[in-house]
């Protein structure tokens, strides 16, 4: 099976870059997507928050080039939170 998710949204804060003990780059950031829909005669706004983790060389490039408020496109897979 194949799973792919494409998200376009805005960063809510500056990305955080860190390194694993073995030196692998890891970038974490949150982003928001918005949609408007009509419920009866009223327009409703809905915001969905996404927590993104990026690994490897791309993580370091991401952390250097995007900032809070940046519009970004993310393509990846979904890993549900373990609750």
Secondary structure, DSSP 8 states (H G I E B T S, - for coil): ----EEEEEEESS--EEEE-TT--EEEEEEEEEEEEEEETTEEEEEEEEEEEEEESHHHHHHHHH--TT-EEEEEE-------
